[in-house]
Amino acid sequence: MLLNLNIIGPEYYFEILFLKKGCKMAKQYLFGDKYPLGYNTHSVFGLNLITNIENQTEICIFYYDRAEDSFKYQFGYNVGQKDQQPASHPLHKDSPALCEARADIRDFNLNYGRIRYNYKNASLDVTFVKTDPFNIFIKMEPAGVDVTEGYFLLLFKGSGEKAIKISRTLSKSLFGFEAYDHPGGAIHAYRAECQLENYSVLSSELKVENIFKEGKLYLYEDVTEGDIFCVIPHVTTYFGVSSELEMSQISKIEDFDRIFAQAKKKFFVNNTTFTTNYFSDIGGAICAPLFWNMSYNPRNKTAFLPVTKSWVEMMENIMEIDPAKRGGPLLFNWDTAFAAIISAPFNTELAADLVLKMISYMDDSGRLPQFVLDDYSSDRTNPPIIFLAAWTVYLYSKDREFLSTCYYKLKKYYNFLKNKRTSIKPYVMAWGADSRSTAAPSGDGAGGKRPGPVTGKTGAAYESGLDDSPMWDEFSFDENKLTLDGGCLDLTALTGYGAAIMALMANELKMMEDYSFFATEASNFQDSIVKNFYDESKSIFANILPDGSFAKTYSPTSFYPMLFIKLTKNIKESLYSKFRDPEFFGAIFKMISLAASDKKLSLDGEYWRGRVWPPLNFMVYQGFKMQGMLKKAYELALASLRQFQFEWQKSAHVHENYSAYTGYGEAQAGVYCRTAPFYTWGSLMGLIFMNEFIELQMDGKLRFGNLYSLDEVKINNLKVGKNRIDLMYSPTAMELFVDRERKLMITPRAVVFDYFETDSKLSFKVIGRGKTQIKISKLGDMLAAYVRVNREIKCYANVVRSSPIVFDIDTGDLAEDEKTGEVTQQPILIEVEKQYSK
């Protein structure tokens, strides 16, 4: 049996072949026992600036408020619930102690980054560089600081029992005072306006609590034991925490500027970047919630990526976690899977560890918990996005050890879904909540009760991830099956999609019997969805109610069958019309999470009842591409980008969800909503647009280019296996570079897919807008090359390594079906056969 997953157009799909069995265990990446490089600890210091792996120290920012005579030491992004009307939970709310931060770019290892700290009218812009573990350079640029009202401070503190160990590098001529004759550390401050006032504060073991006595600040400049604590002047100031070798190279402010300039250049050379002509830092914005939310708990030596940092304490309060067991991890199942998908093009090791970390919490039954908090693990699961996440990470990493480890775990998870979530008939699934014999009374912690597992219909709704969606109002709970008593389209489609992905994994691992099984499973799900979930009378996929009728509440999950089913033209037409219909999903800001005609719709307000959700946009976008509906995919990608861009450029926010009324994350004044302002999966809104220009297909081949965009786009340092990919796109031309060498240039814009190269052959397909010039370079050390266009020889070229092959093709005018939005133009197949000298 061959499993066909449509990639583009009406007939272009890839085939999974039978191969032999074989695999091995995966290696550890970043989440080991070693204190992780660059991770922020989850502590009272909120969004810590920087950490140091070797000596386990942290640099934190404080603000001293003179009027209150108090220190503000928690900076970051809040929970995202400012009021409690209506209340979801009395503890699910913003922390009044948390002051605002505005994150900017940074790399994962904290070698370079920028962030802003805000308190009332005062702000502090911080740029930092770590040239090696013992050389940290920081530039502080305050604005709006009135020292009569307060000022910012910097704390350099040790972690746990570790003493601060920094080479003593004092110079009388440079720092203006005699060197202390004792071991210790130094933090050197430089004022740009007056170098004669540069100074240092020294200490080594003093406890943080001794700095604060009776709510006041005590500085110990002459103490040999203690954390280093330094007041930041109200003017631009540079700091160096350095080894003697590095500090000997610094004698003036310009030396600092040189270090920062070199680090910034290195950042853009070594990291995957994505820019457009009007959104220069979109790649940094996509990565910001991933890298700044990364956390570490010294208590259990666990590194983790919460959905947003402030939720750790909030969830611990709700779940009444023992204070001695707090600090994380906090992981949500499908949130973590999406975080891995986002990370894959930017940091494959992080993406791999996110998947490995999540599947490590699988229980004996094969269930992946909905969430993990400290030592607590929930008794529900979540939308099974983890299949797609694992496969995406593999496509970028090409690490078969990783794939093998994931495969056996995910096979067990698939069996759990089939055994525990099959509902009214085979291949019809429903969300559930598994009860426990030792479960405490069901509840959410309100009223003084210790929260236990959320069971029944509420638990099943939470398992769906679409917590308060009106879709679940039409269901009851089957106490025998422990699931909702009908058929849930979203879970059925995602489980079938998971089966199709498992077939891809089995094929890659050369496991023929497993491939045959999962290919059959995917086919059975395809048949079931079309037969059982398509409402002919309404021309839409819908949930199934217990009496066999179709539900009347619709969400973007009605588009999920597009992910892996080769749909008929009639069904494509109906979905296309629903996407455009103002009564369904044709709103200006896309995609609303509830059909516009639904009486329970709230475009601006409450949660899953109308607001725009990044996961729904991402999954529908994937479906459009799989069906060849490229223009609709682009429209959704552009709409997603606009909402993402609005919030990032206005507030440096990456929201959990967005208003379908204003396009911003926050609702209008006076409208109640819940939306975390710095949430990991919010970056999907930017990733969708990046995928419009370059991505790996489900078969691992490369797709790049665009038929519609008038933007100028640059994507650099995209790591695929051992290769680095660069793309430069404009409406007039696009260029693809592999390992810094130009491989392909196409004029004007086009879409290239099925791009694949071996030592003997280069092959790809093109859809364009008429006459197109193709220039192929760097084919290798060969004497000649045959070029075939649609299997016929176009030219025979005698070339040398530096010589390009140039030829013209005519793709014909772009052809699209008006009723489905599908590209119907036949692609041009280009094949280059390489001939080498003996």
N, C-alpha and C positions, 0 to 999 in steps of 0.2 A: 504494500500500500504506500502511496505517496501522499504526503500532507502538503497541501497548497496554501500558502499564506500570501494573499495579494499584496504587492508592494506598490505598484503604480499603474494606472490605466486599466483597461478592461481585461488584459490577458497576461500581464507581466507578473509572474509569481516565482517563488523559488521552491525547489524540491529538496526534500530531505531523503538521503539515500541510506540503505542498510549498510552498517559497518560493524567491525568486530568490537568485542568488549575489552575494556582495560582502563584503569585509573589509578590515582595515588592521592595521598593525603595533602592537604594544603598547608602552607606555612603561615606563621603569624606575621602581621604587618606592624601596625603602630600601637595597638592596644595590648601591650605586654605588661609585665610587672614593673618595668622600668618607668620612672617618672616621665611622663610624656613631654616631649619637646614642644613648647609653645602653647600648652593647654592652660586655660584659666581654671583655677580651683573654684569650686562653688563655696563661697564663704561669705562672711558678713561684709566683705569688701566689694561685693557685687561684681561689676565688670572690671576685673583686674586688668591692668595695662599689659603686663609682660611677665613671663616666668622664665626661670633659668634651670635647665635640666641638671647641670652638674652639682650646683650647691643648693638647689631647691629654695630659691629665693623668689620673692615677688615684688613688683613695683606697683604701688596703688596710689590713687589720687584722692585727696581730701579737699573739703572746703570748710573754712572756719567762718561761721556766721557770728559777728560780734553782737548783734542785737539779741540773739538767742543764747549767746555764749555756749555754742554747741558745734560739734563737728559733723559734717555730712560726709559719710564715707561709702554710701551705696549709690553707685551710678550704673545706669543701664536702661533697658527697656522694660516697661511694666507689664503686668498680666494682661491688660486689655479689657478690663471691665471697670469702668469708673464709678458706676452707680449700681444699685441693687433693686431696680424697679422695672420689670419683675425680677425677683431674686432666683437665681439658679442654685445658689448655695451661699450662705452668709460668709463663707471664707473664700469663695471664688471671686476675688476682687483685687484691685490695685493696692500695692503697698505704699502707704504715705511716706515711708522712709526712703523710697527709691527716687533718686534725682535723675534727671534726663541725661542721656548720652547720645551722641550722633556718630555712629560708626562709619568708617570709610574703608578704603582698601587695606588689605594686609595679606601676607602670604601665610600659609599654614604653619610654618615654623617660626613665625614672628621675626623674620630677618628684616622685614620692612613693613611699616604700616602707619596709618593715620587714624585719629579719633578725636572727637570733640566732647568735652565735659561741660555741662550747662548747669548753672544754679541761678535762678531768678534772672537778673540782667547780665550776669557775668558768664563768661565762657573761657575755656582753655583749649586751644588746639595743640595736639600733641603729635609729633612725628617721631618715630623711633627707628633705630637701625641696630641690628645685632650682627656685627661682623664675625664674631665667633662667641662661644659661650661666656667668655670673660670680658668681652668688649661690647658694651651697650652705650649707644649715644642717643640722646633725647633732646628734641627742640620743643620748648614750651612757648606758645604765643598767646598770652592772655588778651582778652578784649572785654570792655565794659566793667573792668574790675575797679571798684572804689575801695581802697584799703581802709577807709573809715567804716565801711560796712562789712568787709570781710576779704578773704584772700584764699587762693588755692595753695595746697601743700602737696608734697610728694613724700611717700613713705616707701622706703626700701627695707623689706623685712625678711627674716629667715622663715623657713617652713619647718614646723615640728622641732626636733632636737638638733637640726642641722645648724652649725655656726656659719656665719657669713665669712667667706674667704675670698678676699679680693686683694690683689697686690697693693702694697702701700707705695704710692707713686707721687709723693708730694714734692713740689719744687718751690723753694723760697721765692725765686724770681717770678715764677708763674702764678703762684697762689697767694703770695704776700704774707706768709707767716712761716714760722719754724715747723719742721716736720716733727711729729710726735715719735718718740723713740719707743714704740711698742707695736706688737703685731695687731692687725685689725683691718678695717676696710675703709674705703674712702669713696665718697660721692662728690665729684667736683662740679662746681657751678660756674658758669661763665655768663656775665652780662654783656650783651652786645654793645650797650651804650657806654660802659665803663669797665674795662678789664681790670682796673686797679681794685675793684670791689669783688672780684672773684673770691670764692671761699669754699671750704669743705667742712663737713660734719662727720665725726668718726665715732664708731662704737662696734660692738661685736655680739653681745649676748643679752642685752637688756630686753625684757619682755614688753610686748606692745601695750599691755594694760598699764604699765608703769609710766607710759608717756602721758596718759590721761588720768588726772587726779582731780576729783571733785568737778568734773566737767571742763577742766582747763588744760591747756597744753603746756607741757614741760619739755624743754630742750636740754639735752645733756651734751654739750659740745666737748666737755673735758672728761667724759666717762669712757672707760675702755671696754665696758661690757654693755651691749645693747643693740637693738635694731638701729639701723641708720634712718634718721628722720630729718627731713630737710624742708625748710620753708621756701616756697617758690616766690621770687620777687614778682611785682606787678608789671614788669616789663619783659620783653623777649629774653629768654634765658636758655642757655645750652647746658646739658649735663653730660658728663662722661663717667661711666662706671667701667673702669678699664684696667687692663694689664699694663705693666710698665712699658712694654715694647710699643704698644699702640699709643699710649699717652706721650711718649717721647717724640712722636711725630706731630704733635699738636702744640702750637704756640700762639695761635690767633684764631679768631672766629672763622675766618675764611677756610681754615683747615677742617672745621666741622662741616661747612657748606659743601666742601669737596666730598666728604664721606657720605653725606646725604645724597648728593647728586649721583655718585657711583652706585649707591645701594638702590636708588630708584631705577636707574638704567638696568641694573642686574635683575631687579624684580620683573621688568617687562620682557627681559630676554629669557628668563627661566620659567615663567609662569604662563599658563594658558590665559590669553587675553581676548576680549571680544569688544569691539568698538564700532560705532556707527558715526556718521557725520553730525548727528544731533544728540547722541548719547554716548559720550566718550568713555564713560566708566561702567558700561553695562555689565561687563564681565566681573568687575569688582563688586558691583551691587548684587549680582547673583550669588557670589561666594560669601558675602558679608555675614548673613545669618548662620552659615555653616561654620566659618572660622571663628567668629566672635562668640558664638554660643557654646563652642566646645568647652567641656568642663572636666574637672578631675577631682575625685574624692580621695584625699590622703588616708581616710579611715580604712577604706577597703581597697585602696590602690586601684581604683576603677576610673578609667577615662570613658566619657560618654558624651553623646550629643543630644541634649534635650530639645524639644520642639522650640522652646524659648527659655532662657536661663531663669527668669523670674518664676516660671511655673514649678520649679523644683520645690521651693519652700511653700508655695501655695498648695501644691498637691500633698505635701507632707502634713500641712495643717489640716487639710480636708480629711486625709486618711488617718490622722492622729498617730503618726509614726513616732516611736520612742525617740526622744532627742539624741540618745546615745547612738542611734542607728541611722541618723540622717546624713544628708550630703549627696545623695544620688547613689546609683544611677536613676534617671527618669527616661524611659524609652516608651514611645508609642509605636505599635506595630507598623501600620501603613505609613505613618509619618516618617519613620526611619527608612522604610523602603524608598519613599520618594526622595529623601535626603541623599540616599545612595545614588539614585538616578541622576540627581542634580550634580553630585560630586564627581561622577564618573569622567566627564570630559575635562575636569579641572584638577582633580587629585584622585587618581585611581586607587591608591593605597588606602586613603580614607574611605572611599566608597566600598572597597572590599571589606574593610573592618566593620563598617556599619552593618553590612549584611551578615557577616560572621558573628558579630555581637548579638544581633537580633535572634538568629537561629539557635544560638547557644542556650536560649531560654526555653526551647521546646520541651514540653513535658513528655512523660512516657506514652501518652495516648497519641502524640504527634501534634498536639495543639500548640500553635504559637500564640502566646498571650496577647491580649489587646494592649496591655501596658505593663511595664515593670517599674516599680518604685522602691528603691532601697532593697529590702529583703522580701517585698510583697510582689506577687505575680497574680494577675487577674485570671478569672476562670472563663473568659470569653476570648474570641479571636477577633479578627479585623478583616477588611477587604484584602484578599490575597495578592497584593501588589508585589510581594517579595519574589515571586517567580520572575516577573519582568526586571526587577532590580538586580537579581543575581545574574541574569542573562546579559543585561546591559553592562554590568561591571566586567563580565568575561569578555565581551566584544571589544572593550577598550584595553583590557589588561592582557588578553591572550594567555592567561594563567590557568592551565589545566588542573593544577593542584587545587586551586580555589574552586573551580567548577566541580571537581569531583566531590569535595567536601560538601558543597551546597547541594549537589544532586541527591545524595542519599538522605539528607535531612528533608529536603523539599518533597521527595517521594513519600516520605512518611507523613508529611503535612498534607499532601494531596489525598492520601488515604483517609486521614482524619476528616477532611472536608466531605469526602464521599460517604463515609460511614456515619458521621454525626450531623450533617447538614442537608442530606437528601430529604426532600419534603413529600409532597403528595404523590409523586411518581418518579421513576428513574430519570436522572438528568434534569430534574427540576429541584432547585436548591432553595433553602430559606435560612435566614439568620436565626441564631439561637443563643441560649445562655445556659451553660452547664451548671447545674446545682451541685452543691457539696453537702455531704452529710453533716459536716461540722460547721456549716455556714452560720454566721451570725444573722440576726434579723436583717432582712434586706433594707437598704436605705443608703442615703448619700452623706450621712454624718450629721445631718441637722437634728436639732432637738436634743443634743447631748448624747445621742446613741453612737456607740462606736460603729463605724461603717463596716458592713460585710459585703459579700458579693451582691451585685445588682442583678437580680434574677428576673424571670418572666419576660413579658413584652418589653419592658423598659430596658432590660439587659440586652435583649435581641436588637433593639433599636440602637443602643450604644455600640454593639458589635458591628453594625453596618457602617459605622463611621459618620453616617448622616443623622446625627443624634435626634434632633427634633423635627426631622422632615415630616410633613403631613402625609407622605406616602405610607407611613406605618400606622396612621390613624384607622385605616380600613381593615387592619388585621387584628386577630386575636392570637393568643398563645396556646400552642398544643403542649399540654403538660406531659404527655406521653413521649413525644418526640423531642421535647425541649427546644422547639423551634416555632417560628411564626407558622400559622396554619394555612399558608398559601404558597405561591411561588414567587420568589424575589428575582427579578430580572437581572439586577446588578451582580448578585452573587453567582447566579447561574452563568452569566456571560464571563465573569472574571475567572471562575473555576474552569470553564472550557478554554479560555485563553491561556490559563496556567497549564492545562493539558497540552496545548499546542507548543508552548515553550518547553515543557518537559520533553516533548518529542525532539525538539531542537537539541537540547542538552544530551539526550541519549544518543542521538546521531553523532554529536561531536565527540562523545566518549566511546563511540564504537560499540554500543550496547544494542544489538539488533532486536532482541526480544522486547526490551523495554520500549524501544522506538515504536515497534508495531503496536504495542499496547496503548501507548499514549496517543499515537496517531488515530487509532480507532476511537479512543475516548473523546478526542477533540471533534472527530466527525459525528459522534453520537450527540455531543452537546450542540453542534451546529444544527443538526436535524431537529433536536428537541426545541431549540429556541425559535426557529422559524415556524414549527408546527404548533407550539403551545403558547408563545408569548406575543405573536403578531396579531394585533386587533385590526382585522380587515375593515371594520366599520369606521374606525377612526384613523386608519392608515398610520399606525404607530405601534412600536413595541411597548408593552405595558406589563405590570405585575399581574399575577393571577390570584384571584380571591378564592376563599375556601369552597364556594359554590361553583367554581369553574369559570365564572365570569371575569371580565377584565376590569382592573382597577381604573379609576378615572382621575387619579392624581399622577402627574407626569413631571419628571425631572430630566436633566441631561443623561441620566443612566439609560434612557430610551435609545441612546445612540451607541451604547456599549457593544451590541452585536456587530457593529462595523469593524471591531478590532480584529476579528479572525474568521469571519464568514464572508464568502463571496456572494454578496447579495444580488438579487435580481434587479433589473432596471426599474421595475415598478416600485420596489421597496426603497431603492435609492432616491427615486423621485419624491416619495412621500417624506423621507427624512430630510431631504434638501428643502422641501417646502416648509416643514416644521421649524427648521433652523431660521428661515426668513420670516415666518408668520408672526406678526405682532401679538397674536393671541397665544402663541406658544413661546418661542425663544428668540424672536426677532427684535429684542430690545437693543438700544444703542450700545450699552455696555454688556459684554458677553463673558460667560453665559450665565444667565440667571438660573438659580438652583431650583426654581419652581415655575411651571408654566404661567405665563402672564395672566391668563384668564382665571387662575385659581383664586378663590375667595380668601384663602389664607396667605396670599402673597404679601410680602413686606420687602420691597426693593431696597430700602435704606436701612431697615432695622434688623430684626431678630434672625440670626444664625442661618440655618439651612432652609429658611422659608422665603428665599428670594435673592439673598446676597450672592455675589460672584465668588466662586471657590476655585482656587488654582488646580486642585486635583481633578475636578470635573472638566475644566478647560483642557488640561493636558490629555486626559483619556479620550475626549471627543476629538481633539486635534489628531491624536494618533489614529483614530478611526477614519477620519477624513482622508488622511494620507494613504491608509491601507486600501481604501476604495478608489483611489485615483482622483479624488475630488480636491484637486490642488488649489484651486482658487478659494474655496471655502476654508481650507486649511490655512491659507495665507491670511484671509480676513480675520480668522479667529486668533492667529498668532499676532497680527498687528493690533487688534483690540486688546489682547492680553498685555502686550508691550506698553501700550499707552497708559493703562492703569498702573502697571508696575513703575513706569517712568514718572508719572505724576507724583506718586508718594515718595519715591526715592529722592528726586530732585527738590521736593518741597521740605521733607522732614527726615530723610535718610531712613524711612520706614520700609519694611518689606512685610506686608500684612498677611495675617492668617486668612482673611477674606476681605472682599471689597464691596462697597456700596454699588448696587446696580442703578442707583438714582443719580449719584454724583460722579462715580468713577473713582473716588478716593477711598482710602481705608476707613477713615472715621466717618460716622454718620453726621447728618446735619445737627445743629444745636437743638437739644431737647428731644432727640430721637434715641431711644435705648438700643444699643447693639453690643455685641461681644466680638472683638477682633483684636488679637494680640498684634502689636505693632512691629514685632521683629521675629517672625515665625519662619522656620526653615522651609516649609513647602511653599511659602509665598514666592520663592525664587523660581518656581515652575513657570510663572508668568513671563519671566525673562528667558528661561531656557527654551520655551516653545519658539520664541523668535529666533534664537540662535540655531535651533534645529531646522528652521526654514532654509538656512544657507549651507549647513553642513551637518551630517550625522551619519552614523553607521546603521545600515539596514539590518533587519532581523537576521539576514543570512551572513552578516559580517562584512558585506561589501559596502563601499563608500557611495554616498549620495551627496551632491553639492550643487550650488547654483539656485537660481530663482527665476521665474517667468514674469513676475509682477512687480517686484520691488524697485523703486526709484532711489533707494538709499545707496550710500557707499559704505561697505562693510569690510572690516578686517578681522580675521580670526587667526591668531598666532599660537604656535607651540601646542597644538592639539596632539596629545600623545596617544598613539594607537599602537599597542604592542611596543616594539623597539623603535618605531618611526615617529617623527614629528611632522605634523601637517600644518601648513599655512594656507590661507585662502584670502585673496583680495577680490572683492566683487564690486562692480558698478553696473549701471544699465548698459554701458557700452562695451564692457569686457570683463572677463574674470580669469584669474590665474591661480593655479594650484601648485604649491611647492611641497616637495617631500624631502625631509632632511636638509632644508635650506636651499635646495636646487629646484629651479622651476621645471615642473614636469609637464604641465598642460596649460595652454592659453586658448580661450574661446571668445570669439568676437562675432556678434554682440552677446548679451546675456542668454543663458539657456539653463536647462536642468540636465545634469549628468547623473546617471545612476548605474548600478551594477558595475561600478569602477573596481577593477581588480587587476593586479599585476603580478606576474611570476618572472622567473629568469628568462623564460622563452616567449612570453606573450603579455601584451597589454590589451585589455578589453573594457569597453564601456558603451553605454547607450546614451543618446542625446535626444531631447525634445527642445525645439527652439521656435523661432519666429521667422523662418524663411532662410535666406542665404546666410550661411555661417562659415567663418574661417576657423580652422583648427590648427594649432601649432603644438607639436609634441616634441619635447626635449629630453635629454639625459636618459637615453634608452640603455646605455651601458657600453662596454667596449666591444663593438661589433663592426662588421663590415657593411651589412645591408639589412634592410627591413622591408617586408611586404606589408602594405596597408590595404585592408579589405573594408569595404562599406557595404553593409547588408550582404555579406558573404562573397561579394564580388571584388576582384582586385581593383583597387583605386590607383595605386602607384607602387613602384618599386624604387627604393631610394638607397643609393650608396652614401653612407653617412659616416662621420666620425663622432666621437663622443660629444663634442661641443656643438654639433650642427643640429638644428631643429628640422623636423619634417613638417611642411606646411601644405595644406590642401583645403579645398572648399567643398561644402556640401549644401544641399538645399533641404531643410527639414519640412518645408511647406508651411503654410499659415497655421498658427495655433488653432486647433479645433477642440471645442468643448461642447458637451451636451447641455443645452439650455435648461433642461428639466432636472438634470441630476448634478450639474456642475462638474461632471467627470471629464478629464482630458481624454479625448478619443483619438487624438493624433498618434499615428504609429511612430514609435521611436526609431532612430537611425542607429544601427549597430556598427561600432567601429572596432576593428581588431587589427593589432599590429603584431606580426610574427617576426621575432628577432632572430637574426642569423649571426653567429659568432665565428671569429677566426679560430682555426685549430691551433 
